[in-house]
Amino acid sequence: MGRCIVVTEQYQVTIQSQMGPRKGVLTLRYRGDRVTGSLEMVGYVNTVQGVRTEDGTIHLVHPIRTVISTIPCETDLELHGGCLRGTTTSRTARMRWEGALLRQEP
């Protein structure tokens, strides 16, 4: 049975929220087409999970916690040459993402 390699990437991200831009760090761990990780933003660590499709799009399901509430979200991201772009959709808003690769392991 073959060994499945886990690749970890970390991105500096900016999410354009209704309250203005929010900066954070997105960590993604890939195992095959499965994706897990975390989004650290405004003092909270939010667990993310999802899939990477054949065209490289990443679809994540995750909360975004704030001082006021926890918002369930779905996010679609495209990664190209160390840059990340995408959109988060929640029940009440759509937010744009931009980011840059900080590091990759292995």
Biopython code that builds the backbone (N, CA, C, O; Angstrom):
import numpy as np
from Bio.PDB.StructureBuilder import StructureBuilder

atoms = [
    (1, "MET", "N", (0.838, -1.169, 0.000)),
    (1, "MET", "CA", (0.000, 0.000, 0.000)),
    (1, "MET", "C", (0.887, 1.238, 0.000)),
    (1, "MET", "O", (1.824, 1.310, 0.795)),
    (2, "GLY", "N", (0.622, 2.222, -0.872)),
    (2, "GLY", "CA", (1.445, 3.416, -1.002)),
    (2, "GLY", "C", (1.238, 4.387, 0.144)),
    (2, "GLY", "O", (0.177, 4.442, 0.766)),
    (3, "ARG", "N", (2.271, 5.139, 0.396)),
    (3, "ARG", "CA", (2.223, 6.132, 1.454)),
    (3, "ARG", "C", (1.677, 7.442, 0.897)),
    (3, "ARG", "O", (2.117, 7.902, -0.156)),
    (4, "CYS", "N", (0.737, 8.033, 1.591)),
    (4, "CYS", "CA", (0.135, 9.292, 1.156)),
    (4, "CYS", "C", (0.927, 10.451, 1.765)),
    (4, "CYS", "O", (1.064, 10.545, 2.985)),
    (5, "ILE", "N", (1.439, 11.318, 0.916)),
    (5, "ILE", "CA", (2.246, 12.441, 1.367)),
    (5, "ILE", "C", (1.333, 13.596, 1.783)),
    (5, "ILE", "O", (0.371, 13.927, 1.091)),
    (6, "VAL", "N", (1.653, 14.194, 2.916)),
    (6, "VAL", "CA", (0.928, 15.367, 3.392)),
    (6, "VAL", "C", (1.766, 16.600, 3.067)),
    (6, "VAL", "O", (2.936, 16.680, 3.441)),
    (7, "VAL", "N", (1.167, 17.546, 2.377)),
    (7, "VAL", "CA", (1.825, 18.814, 2.058)),
    (7, "VAL", "C", (1.125, 19.910, 2.850)),
    (7, "VAL", "O", (-0.104, 19.963, 2.895)),
    (8, "THR", "N", (1.907, 20.782, 3.473)),
    (8, "THR", "CA", (1.356, 21.894, 4.239)),
    (8, "THR", "C", (1.768, 23.209, 3.595)),
    (8, "THR", "O", (2.934, 23.407, 3.255)),
    (9, "GLU", "N", (0.795, 24.111, 3.431)),
    (9, "GLU", "CA", (1.062, 25.451, 2.917)),
    (9, "GLU", "C", (0.483, 26.467, 3.889)),
    (9, "GLU", "O", (-0.566, 26.249, 4.495)),
    (10, "GLN", "N", (1.190, 27.583, 4.022)),
    (10, "GLN", "CA", (0.709, 28.653, 4.891)),
    (10, "GLN", "C", (0.664, 29.949, 4.081)),
    (10, "GLN", "O", (1.626, 30.293, 3.394)),
    (11, "TYR", "N", (-0.457, 30.661, 4.167)),
    (11, "TYR", "CA", (-0.687, 31.886, 3.399)),
    (11, "TYR", "C", (-0.991, 33.053, 4.324)),
    (11, "TYR", "O", (-1.715, 32.901, 5.308)),
    (12, "GLN", "N", (-0.439, 34.217, 4.010)),
    (12, "GLN", "CA", (-0.865, 35.476, 4.629)),
    (12, "GLN", "C", (-2.076, 35.924, 3.831)),
    (12, "GLN", "O", (-1.971, 36.101, 2.617)),
    (13, "VAL", "N", (-3.230, 36.115, 4.476)),
    (13, "VAL", "CA", (-4.459, 36.432, 3.745)),
    (13, "VAL", "C", (-5.086, 37.733, 4.242)),
    (13, "VAL", "O", (-4.897, 38.150, 5.385)),
    (14, "THR", "N", (-5.836, 38.353, 3.340)),
    (14, "THR", "CA", (-6.679, 39.497, 3.676)),
    (14, "THR", "C", (-8.078, 39.184, 3.181)),
    (14, "THR", "O", (-8.282, 38.875, 2.007)),
    (15, "ILE", "N", (-9.040, 39.267, 4.090)),
    (15, "ILE", "CA", (-10.440, 39.042, 3.746)),
    (15, "ILE", "C", (-11.150, 40.393, 3.812)),
    (15, "ILE", "O", (-11.076, 41.099, 4.818)),
    (16, "GLN", "N", (-11.834, 40.735, 2.729)),
    (16, "GLN", "CA", (-12.565, 42.007, 2.661)),
    (16, "GLN", "C", (-13.950, 41.802, 3.277)),
    (16, "GLN", "O", (-14.891, 41.413, 2.585)),
    (17, "SER", "N", (-14.067, 42.064, 4.573)),
    (17, "SER", "CA", (-15.327, 41.838, 5.285)),
    (17, "SER", "C", (-16.173, 43.108, 5.296)),
    (17, "SER", "O", (-15.726, 44.169, 4.861)),
    (18, "GLN", "N", (-17.391, 42.986, 5.795)),
    (18, "GLN", "CA", (-18.282, 44.142, 5.918)),
    (18, "GLN", "C", (-17.725, 45.180, 6.886)),
    (18, "GLN", "O", (-18.075, 46.358, 6.810)),
    (19, "MET", "N", (-16.863, 44.743, 7.791)),
    (19, "MET", "CA", (-16.253, 45.637, 8.777)),
    (19, "MET", "C", (-14.896, 46.157, 8.308)),
    (19, "MET", "O", (-14.157, 46.756, 9.089)),
    (20, "GLY", "N", (-14.566, 45.931, 7.039)),
    (20, "GLY", "CA", (-13.279, 46.348, 6.505)),
    (20, "GLY", "C", (-12.346, 45.161, 6.347)),
    (20, "GLY", "O", (-12.718, 44.034, 6.675)),
    (21, "PRO", "N", (-11.124, 45.400, 5.844)),
    (21, "PRO", "CA", (-10.183, 44.305, 5.616)),
    (21, "PRO", "C", (-9.758, 43.653, 6.931)),
    (21, "PRO", "O", (-9.511, 44.331, 7.929)),
    (22, "ARG", "N", (-9.680, 42.330, 6.907)),
    (22, "ARG", "CA", (-9.214, 41.553, 8.055)),
    (22, "ARG", "C", (-8.039, 40.699, 7.600)),
    (22, "ARG", "O", (-8.147, 39.947, 6.630)),
    (23, "LYS", "N", (-6.918, 40.818, 8.303)),
    (23, "LYS", "CA", (-5.724, 40.049, 7.950)),
    (23, "LYS", "C", (-5.641, 38.809, 8.820)),
    (23, "LYS", "O", (-6.079, 38.809, 9.971)),
    (24, "GLY", "N", (-5.066, 37.742, 8.249)),
    (24, "GLY", "CA", (-4.910, 36.513, 8.995)),
    (24, "GLY", "C", (-3.935, 35.577, 8.321)),
    (24, "GLY", "O", (-3.288, 35.928, 7.334)),
    (25, "VAL", "N", (-3.839, 34.373, 8.873)),
    (25, "VAL", "CA", (-2.972, 33.330, 8.330)),
    (25, "VAL", "C", (-3.815, 32.083, 8.098)),
    (25, "VAL", "O", (-4.479, 31.587, 9.008)),
    (26, "LEU", "N", (-3.777, 31.585, 6.864)),
    (26, "LEU", "CA", (-4.478, 30.360, 6.481)),
    (26, "LEU", "C", (-3.452, 29.255, 6.326)),
    (26, "LEU", "O", (-2.508, 29.384, 5.545)),
    (27, "THR", "N", (-3.630, 28.167, 7.066)),
    (27, "THR", "CA", (-2.767, 26.995, 6.955)),
    (27, "THR", "C", (-3.581, 25.866, 6.347)),
    (27, "THR", "O", (-4.648, 25.518, 6.853)),
    (28, "LEU", "N", (-3.074, 25.296, 5.258)),
    (28, "LEU", "CA", (-3.755, 24.198, 4.566)),
    (28, "LEU", "C", (-2.864, 22.970, 4.560)),
    (28, "LEU", "O", (-1.670, 23.061, 4.275)),
    (29, "ARG", "N", (-3.455, 21.804, 4.880)),
    (29, "ARG", "CA", (-2.757, 20.515, 4.810)),
    (29, "ARG", "C", (-3.488, 19.647, 3.796)),
    (29, "ARG", "O", (-4.682, 19.381, 3.928)),
    (30, "TYR", "N", (-2.749, 19.213, 2.786)),
    (30, "TYR", "CA", (-3.327, 18.396, 1.714)),
    (30, "TYR", "C", (-2.936, 16.941, 1.912)),
    (30, "TYR", "O", (-1.765, 16.630, 2.132)),
    (31, "ARG", "N", (-3.907, 16.061, 1.835)),
    (31, "ARG", "CA", (-3.682, 14.608, 1.812)),
    (31, "ARG", "C", (-4.586, 14.092, 0.703)),
    (31, "ARG", "O", (-5.791, 13.923, 0.890)),
    (32, "GLY", "N", (-3.970, 13.840, -0.479)),
    (32, "GLY", "CA", (-4.776, 13.501, -1.644)),
    (32, "GLY", "C", (-5.637, 14.702, -1.995)),
    (32, "GLY", "O", (-5.134, 15.820, -2.108)),
    (33, "ASP", "N", (-6.943, 14.473, -2.170)),
    (33, "ASP", "CA", (-7.833, 15.596, -2.491)),
    (33, "ASP", "C", (-8.476, 16.216, -1.247)),
    (33, "ASP", "O", (-9.230, 17.183, -1.358)),
    (34, "ARG", "N", (-8.184, 15.666, -0.067)),
    (34, "ARG", "CA", (-8.729, 16.195, 1.189)),
    (34, "ARG", "C", (-7.872, 17.360, 1.685)),
    (34, "ARG", "O", (-6.647, 17.340, 1.563)),
    (35, "VAL", "N", (-8.532, 18.369, 2.241)),
    (35, "VAL", "CA", (-7.843, 19.545, 2.766)),
    (35, "VAL", "C", (-8.338, 19.797, 4.189)),
    (35, "VAL", "O", (-9.542, 19.811, 4.443)),
    (36, "THR", "N", (-7.397, 19.996, 5.111)),
    (36, "THR", "CA", (-7.723, 20.402, 6.478)),
    (36, "THR", "C", (-6.794, 21.553, 6.841)),
    (36, "THR", "O", (-5.834, 21.832, 6.123)),
    (37, "GLY", "N", (-7.075, 22.207, 7.934)),
    (37, "GLY", "CA", (-6.184, 23.277, 8.363)),
    (37, "GLY", "C", (-6.863, 24.251, 9.295)),
    (37, "GLY", "O", (-7.795, 23.907, 10.021)),
    (38, "SER", "N", (-6.362, 25.504, 9.257)),
    (38, "SER", "CA", (-6.895, 26.519, 10.158)),
    (38, "SER", "C", (-6.787, 27.905, 9.536)),
    (38, "SER", "O", (-5.944, 28.166, 8.678)),
    (39, "LEU", "N", (-7.663, 28.774, 9.997)),
    (39, "LEU", "CA", (-7.639, 30.189, 9.647)),
    (39, "LEU", "C", (-7.509, 30.959, 10.956)),
    (39, "LEU", "O", (-8.422, 30.958, 11.781)),
    (40, "GLU", "N", (-6.358, 31.620, 11.138)),
    (40, "GLU", "CA", (-6.131, 32.440, 12.327)),
    (40, "GLU", "C", (-6.428, 33.882, 11.952)),
    (40, "GLU", "O", (-5.787, 34.459, 11.073)),
    (41, "MET", "N", (-7.423, 34.457, 12.643)),
    (41, "MET", "CA", (-7.831, 35.815, 12.305)),
    (41, "MET", "C", (-8.487, 36.472, 13.514)),
    (41, "MET", "O", (-9.242, 35.821, 14.236)),
    (42, "VAL", "N", (-8.214, 37.732, 13.738)),
    (42, "VAL", "CA", (-8.724, 38.544, 14.850)),
    (42, "VAL", "C", (-8.681, 37.799, 16.192)),
    (42, "VAL", "O", (-9.633, 37.842, 16.971)),
    (43, "GLY", "N", (-7.564, 37.124, 16.441)),
    (43, "GLY", "CA", (-7.361, 36.465, 17.720)),
    (43, "GLY", "C", (-7.999, 35.102, 17.884)),
    (43, "GLY", "O", (-7.924, 34.522, 18.967)),
    (44, "TYR", "N", (-8.626, 34.572, 16.843)),
    (44, "TYR", "CA", (-9.276, 33.262, 16.908)),
    (44, "TYR", "C", (-8.653, 32.308, 15.896)),
    (44, "TYR", "O", (-8.188, 32.725, 14.836)),
    (45, "VAL", "N", (-8.652, 31.019, 16.240)),
    (45, "VAL", "CA", (-8.222, 29.968, 15.319)),
    (45, "VAL", "C", (-9.467, 29.198, 14.904)),
    (45, "VAL", "O", (-10.133, 28.581, 15.736)),
    (46, "ASN", "N", (-9.778, 29.239, 13.607)),
    (46, "ASN", "CA", (-10.954, 28.578, 13.045)),
    (46, "ASN", "C", (-10.509, 27.346, 12.264)),
    (46, "ASN", "O", (-9.608, 27.441, 11.431)),
    (47, "THR", "N", (-11.120, 26.200, 12.518)),
    (47, "THR", "CA", (-10.804, 24.978, 11.790)),
    (47, "THR", "C", (-11.428, 25.029, 10.404)),
    (47, "THR", "O", (-12.590, 25.403, 10.250)),
    (48, "VAL", "N", (-10.635, 24.646, 9.379)),
    (48, "VAL", "CA", (-11.151, 24.570, 8.009)),
    (48, "VAL", "C", (-11.010, 23.139, 7.511)),
    (48, "VAL", "O", (-10.082, 22.427, 7.896)),
    (49, "GLN", "N", (-11.937, 22.723, 6.651)),
    (49, "GLN", "CA", (-11.846, 21.412, 6.010)),
    (49, "GLN", "C", (-12.544, 21.470, 4.670)),
    (49, "GLN", "O", (-13.457, 22.269, 4.461)),
    (50, "GLY", "N", (-12.100, 20.612, 3.761)),
    (50, "GLY", "CA", (-12.720, 20.617, 2.448)),
    (50, "GLY", "C", (-12.006, 19.720, 1.466)),
    (50, "GLY", "O", (-11.375, 18.733, 1.843)),
    (51, "VAL", "N", (-12.116, 20.083, 0.181)),
    (51, "VAL", "CA", (-11.542, 19.275, -0.895)),
    (51, "VAL", "C", (-10.854, 20.177, -1.916)),
    (51, "VAL", "O", (-11.185, 21.352, -2.076)),
    (52, "ARG", "N", (-9.879, 19.569, -2.602)),
    (52, "ARG", "CA", (-9.232, 20.216, -3.744)),
    (52, "ARG", "C", (-9.695, 19.478, -4.985)),
    (52, "ARG", "O", (-9.543, 18.260, -5.077)),
    (53, "THR", "N", (-10.260, 20.206, -5.945)),
    (53, "THR", "CA", (-10.790, 19.590, -7.158)),
    (53, "THR", "C", (-9.673, 19.372, -8.177)),
    (53, "THR", "O", (-8.552, 19.845, -7.992)),
    (54, "GLU", "N", (-9.990, 18.652, -9.253)),
    (54, "GLU", "CA", (-8.993, 18.348, -10.277)),
    (54, "GLU", "C", (-8.409, 19.597, -10.916)),
    (54, "GLU", "O", (-7.248, 19.593, -11.327)),
    (55, "ASP", "N", (-9.197, 20.673, -11.008)),
    (55, "ASP", "CA", (-8.678, 21.916, -11.603)),
    (55, "ASP", "C", (-7.905, 22.772, -10.599)),
    (55, "ASP", "O", (-7.464, 23.871, -10.933)),
    (56, "GLY", "N", (-7.738, 22.269, -9.358)),
    (56, "GLY", "CA", (-6.949, 22.967, -8.350)),
    (56, "GLY", "C", (-7.734, 23.888, -7.443)),
    (56, "GLY", "O", (-7.173, 24.436, -6.494)),
    (57, "THR", "N", (-9.031, 24.077, -7.708)),
    (57, "THR", "CA", (-9.865, 24.902, -6.835)),
    (57, "THR", "C", (-10.009, 24.216, -5.479)),
    (57, "THR", "O", (-10.153, 22.996, -5.402)),
    (58, "ILE", "N", (-9.969, 25.003, -4.425)),
    (58, "ILE", "CA", (-10.148, 24.470, -3.076)),
    (58, "ILE", "C", (-11.497, 24.948, -2.552)),
    (58, "ILE", "O", (-11.786, 26.145, -2.550)),
    (59, "HIS", "N", (-12.315, 24.001, -2.110)),
    (59, "HIS", "CA", (-13.622, 24.312, -1.527)),
    (59, "HIS", "C", (-13.544, 23.981, -0.039)),
    (59, "HIS", "O", (-13.326, 22.828, 0.332)),
    (60, "LEU", "N", (-13.722, 24.996, 0.815)),
    (60, "LEU", "CA", (-13.613, 24.830, 2.262)),
    (60, "LEU", "C", (-14.939, 25.138, 2.949)),
    (60, "LEU", "O", (-15.715, 25.975, 2.489)),
    (61, "VAL", "N", (-15.178, 24.449, 4.052)),
    (61, "VAL", "CA", (-16.298, 24.725, 4.952)),
    (61, "VAL", "C", (-15.665, 25.056, 6.300)),
    (61, "VAL", "O", (-14.814, 24.313, 6.789)),
    (62, "HIS", "N", (-16.079, 26.165, 6.896)),
    (62, "HIS", "CA", (-15.438, 26.606, 8.135)),
    (62, "HIS", "C", (-16.255, 27.707, 8.798)),
    (62, "HIS", "O", (-17.083, 28.349, 8.152)),
    (63, "PRO", "N", (-16.016, 27.923, 10.095)),
    (63, "PRO", "CA", (-16.591, 29.092, 10.750)),
    (63, "PRO", "C", (-15.603, 30.258, 10.678)),
    (63, "PRO", "O", (-14.403, 30.056, 10.491)),
    (64, "ILE", "N", (-16.115, 31.460, 10.826)),
    (64, "ILE", "CA", (-15.281, 32.619, 11.128)),
    (64, "ILE", "C", (-15.815, 33.179, 12.438)),
    (64, "ILE", "O", (-16.937, 33.679, 12.512)),
    (65, "ARG", "N", (-14.976, 33.083, 13.476)),
    (65, "ARG", "CA", (-15.371, 33.576, 14.795)),
    (65, "ARG", "C", (-14.951, 35.025, 14.954)),
    (65, "ARG", "O", (-13.862, 35.422, 14.540)),
    (66, "THR", "N", (-15.820, 35.796, 15.554)),
    (66, "THR", "CA", (-15.524, 37.178, 15.915)),
    (66, "THR", "C", (-15.939, 37.375, 17.365)),
    (66, "THR", "O", (-16.472, 36.459, 17.991)),
    (67, "VAL", "N", (-15.698, 38.551, 17.893)),
    (67, "VAL", "CA", (-16.113, 38.854, 19.261)),
    (67, "VAL", "C", (-17.627, 38.741, 19.392)),
    (67, "VAL", "O", (-18.138, 38.333, 20.435)),
    (68, "ILE", "N", (-18.337, 39.105, 18.333)),
    (68, "ILE", "CA", (-19.798, 39.157, 18.368)),
    (68, "ILE", "C", (-20.454, 37.810, 18.100)),
    (68, "ILE", "O", (-21.434, 37.463, 18.759)),
    (69, "SER", "N", (-19.929, 37.039, 17.139)),
    (69, "SER", "CA", (-20.615, 35.807, 16.738)),
    (69, "SER", "C", (-19.667, 34.846, 16.025)),
    (69, "SER", "O", (-18.506, 35.162, 15.763)),
    (70, "THR", "N", (-20.197, 33.670, 15.723)),
    (70, "THR", "CA", (-19.511, 32.687, 14.889)),
    (70, "THR", "C", (-20.345, 32.515, 13.630)),
    (70, "THR", "O", (-21.533, 32.199, 13.698)),
    (71, "ILE", "N", (-19.710, 32.726, 12.473)),
    (71, "ILE", "CA", (-20.423, 32.723, 11.197)),
    (71, "ILE", "C", (-20.043, 31.476, 10.408)),
    (71, "ILE", "O", (-18.869, 31.322, 10.070)),
    (72, "PRO", "N", (-20.993, 30.565, 10.094)),
    (72, "PRO", "CA", (-20.688, 29.418, 9.233)),
    (72, "PRO", "C", (-20.452, 29.908, 7.800)),
    (72, "PRO", "O", (-21.222, 30.717, 7.282)),
    (73, "CYS", "N", (-19.384, 29.412, 7.164)),
    (73, "CYS", "CA", (-19.008, 29.895, 5.831)),
    (73, "CYS", "C", (-18.616, 28.755, 4.899)),
    (73, "CYS", "O", (-18.229, 27.671, 5.332)),
    (74, "GLU", "N", (-18.730, 29.039, 3.606)),
    (74, "GLU", "CA", (-18.171, 28.198, 2.548)),
    (74, "GLU", "C", (-17.265, 29.092, 1.721)),
    (74, "GLU", "O", (-17.630, 30.215, 1.373)),
    (75, "THR", "N", (-16.072, 28.579, 1.407)),
    (75, "THR", "CA", (-15.078, 29.375, 0.691)),
    (75, "THR", "C", (-14.548, 28.601, -0.497)),
    (75, "THR", "O", (-14.236, 27.416, -0.386)),
    (76, "ASP", "N", (-14.445, 29.275, -1.644)),
    (76, "ASP", "CA", (-13.812, 28.719, -2.838)),
    (76, "ASP", "C", (-12.567, 29.537, -3.128)),
    (76, "ASP", "O", (-12.631, 30.759, -3.258)),
    (77, "LEU", "N", (-11.418, 28.847, -3.229)),
    (77, "LEU", "CA", (-10.138, 29.510, -3.445)),
    (77, "LEU", "C", (-9.452, 28.973, -4.685)),
    (77, "LEU", "O", (-9.552, 27.788, -5.001)),
    (78, "GLU", "N", (-8.754, 29.853, -5.385)),
    (78, "GLU", "CA", (-7.904, 29.467, -6.505)),
    (78, "GLU", "C", (-6.478, 29.846, -6.150)),
    (78, "GLU", "O", (-6.219, 30.956, -5.685)),
    (79, "LEU", "N", (-5.552, 28.915, -6.372)),
    (79, "LEU", "CA", (-4.146, 29.135, -6.077)),
    (79, "LEU", "C", (-3.368, 29.150, -7.381)),
    (79, "LEU", "O", (-3.481, 28.232, -8.193)),
    (80, "HIS", "N", (-2.573, 30.205, -7.578)),
    (80, "HIS", "CA", (-1.764, 30.324, -8.794)),
    (80, "HIS", "C", (-0.420, 30.940, -8.441)),
    (80, "HIS", "O", (-0.352, 32.094, -8.018)),
    (81, "GLY", "N", (0.648, 30.170, -8.615)),
    (81, "GLY", "CA", (1.994, 30.703, -8.431)),
    (81, "GLY", "C", (2.231, 31.389, -7.102)),
    (81, "GLY", "O", (2.841, 32.458, -7.063)),
    (82, "GLY", "N", (1.770, 30.806, -6.025)),
    (82, "GLY", "CA", (1.979, 31.382, -4.706)),
    (82, "GLY", "C", (0.973, 32.451, -4.312)),
    (82, "GLY", "O", (1.064, 33.017, -3.222)),
    (83, "CYS", "N", (0.011, 32.736, -5.191)),
    (83, "CYS", "CA", (-1.046, 33.712, -4.881)),
    (83, "CYS", "C", (-2.370, 32.986, -4.687)),
    (83, "CYS", "O", (-2.635, 31.965, -5.322)),
    (84, "LEU", "N", (-3.180, 33.521, -3.817)),
    (84, "LEU", "CA", (-4.473, 32.932, -3.482)),
    (84, "LEU", "C", (-5.542, 33.997, -3.699)),
    (84, "LEU", "O", (-5.370, 35.150, -3.304)),
    (85, "ARG", "N", (-6.636, 33.608, -4.323)),
    (85, "ARG", "CA", (-7.797, 34.492, -4.499)),
    (85, "ARG", "C", (-9.052, 33.650, -4.334)),
    (85, "ARG", "O", (-9.065, 32.462, -4.658)),
    (86, "GLY", "N", (-10.105, 34.277, -3.827)),
    (86, "GLY", "CA", (-11.337, 33.522, -3.687)),
    (86, "GLY", "C", (-12.448, 34.322, -3.057)),
    (86, "GLY", "O", (-12.356, 35.536, -2.876)),
    (87, "THR", "N", (-13.512, 33.595, -2.726)),
    (87, "THR", "CA", (-14.712, 34.207, -2.165)),
    (87, "THR", "C", (-15.282, 33.323, -1.066)),
    (87, "THR", "O", (-15.374, 32.104, -1.213)),
    (88, "THR", "N", (-15.659, 33.951, 0.023)),
    (88, "THR", "CA", (-16.390, 33.288, 1.098)),
    (88, "THR", "C", (-17.850, 33.705, 1.008)),
    (88, "THR", "O", (-18.165, 34.875, 0.792)),
    (89, "THR", "N", (-18.730, 32.732, 1.178)),
    (89, "THR", "CA", (-20.161, 32.999, 1.211)),
    (89, "THR", "C", (-20.698, 32.536, 2.563)),
    (89, "THR", "O", (-20.463, 31.406, 2.989)),
    (90, "SER", "N", (-21.421, 33.434, 3.224)),
    (90, "SER", "CA", (-22.122, 33.073, 4.457)),
    (90, "SER", "C", (-23.594, 33.395, 4.250)),
    (90, "SER", "O", (-23.997, 33.847, 3.179)),
    (91, "ARG", "N", (-24.379, 33.162, 5.267)),
    (91, "ARG", "CA", (-25.814, 33.429, 5.175)),
    (91, "ARG", "C", (-26.095, 34.911, 4.909)),
    (91, "ARG", "O", (-27.096, 35.254, 4.280)),
    (92, "THR", "N", (-25.212, 35.781, 5.390)),
    (92, "THR", "CA", (-25.489, 37.217, 5.310)),
    (92, "THR", "C", (-24.534, 38.024, 4.443)),
    (92, "THR", "O", (-24.771, 39.212, 4.225)),
    (93, "ALA", "N", (-23.453, 37.413, 3.938)),
    (93, "ALA", "CA", (-22.462, 38.225, 3.216)),
    (93, "ALA", "C", (-21.616, 37.388, 2.261)),
    (93, "ALA", "O", (-21.555, 36.162, 2.352)),
    (94, "ARG", "N", (-20.963, 38.106, 1.338)),
    (94, "ARG", "CA", (-19.915, 37.544, 0.482)),
    (94, "ARG", "C", (-18.651, 38.353, 0.746)),
    (94, "ARG", "O", (-18.692, 39.582, 0.810)),
    (95, "MET", "N", (-17.523, 37.651, 0.900)),
    (95, "MET", "CA", (-16.263, 38.327, 1.200)),
    (95, "MET", "C", (-15.180, 37.841, 0.245)),
    (95, "MET", "O", (-15.064, 36.643, -0.014)),
    (96, "ARG", "N", (-14.391, 38.773, -0.275)),
    (96, "ARG", "CA", (-13.286, 38.423, -1.166)),
    (96, "ARG", "C", (-12.024, 38.145, -0.358)),
    (96, "ARG", "O", (-11.784, 38.755, 0.684)),
    (97, "TRP", "N", (-11.220, 37.203, -0.869)),
    (97, "TRP", "CA", (-9.939, 36.842, -0.270)),
    (97, "TRP", "C", (-8.820, 37.179, -1.232)),
    (97, "TRP", "O", (-8.980, 37.089, -2.450)),
    (98, "GLU", "N", (-7.681, 37.568, -0.670)),
    (98, "GLU", "CA", (-6.419, 37.654, -1.395)),
    (98, "GLU", "C", (-5.349, 37.166, -0.442)),
    (98, "GLU", "O", (-5.457, 37.356, 0.770)),
    (99, "GLY", "N", (-4.313, 36.536, -0.985)),
    (99, "GLY", "CA", (-3.254, 36.074, -0.115)),
    (99, "GLY", "C", (-1.998, 35.715, -0.867)),
    (99, "GLY", "O", (-1.987, 35.613, -2.094)),
    (100, "ALA", "N", (-0.926, 35.524, -0.095)),
    (100, "ALA", "CA", (0.365, 35.155, -0.659)),
    (100, "ALA", "C", (0.978, 34.040, 0.179)),
    (100, "ALA", "O", (0.859, 34.026, 1.405)),
    (101, "LEU", "N", (1.632, 33.109, -0.502)),
    (101, "LEU", "CA", (2.271, 31.971, 0.149)),
    (101, "LEU", "C", (3.395, 32.447, 1.062)),
    (101, "LEU", "O", (4.274, 33.197, 0.637)),
    (102, "LEU", "N", (3.362, 32.006, 2.323)),
    (102, "LEU", "CA", (4.432, 32.288, 3.275)),
    (102, "LEU", "C", (5.452, 31.163, 3.286)),
    (102, "LEU", "O", (6.659, 31.405, 3.266)),
    (103, "ARG", "N", (4.950, 29.913, 3.320)),
    (103, "ARG", "CA", (5.861, 28.759, 3.311)),
    (103, "ARG", "C", (5.121, 27.499, 2.917)),
    (103, "ARG", "O", (3.897, 27.412, 3.007)),
    (104, "GLN", "N", (5.907, 26.519, 2.474)),
    (104, "GLN", "CA", (5.371, 25.226, 2.041)),
    (104, "GLN", "C", (6.287, 24.133, 2.574)),
    (104, "GLN", "O", (7.510, 24.262, 2.529)),
    (105, "GLU", "N", (5.686, 23.050, 3.080)),
    (105, "GLU", "CA", (6.437, 21.889, 3.577)),
    (105, "GLU", "C", (5.770, 20.624, 3.082)),
    (105, "GLU", "O", (4.541, 20.657, 3.007)),
    (106, "PRO", "N", (6.375, 19.554, 2.745)),
    (106, "PRO", "CA", (7.827, 19.441, 2.597)),
    (106, "PRO", "C", (8.312, 20.080, 1.327)),
    (106, "PRO", "O", (9.511, 20.072, 1.051)),
]
sb = StructureBuilder()
sb.init_structure("model")
sb.init_model(0)
sb.init_chain("A")
sb.init_seg("    ")
for serial, (resi, resn, name, xyz) in enumerate(atoms, 1):
    if name == "N":
        sb.init_residue(resn, " ", resi, " ")
    sb.init_atom(name, np.array(xyz, "f"), 0.0, 1.0, " ", f" {name:<3s}", serial, name[0])
structure = sb.get_structure()
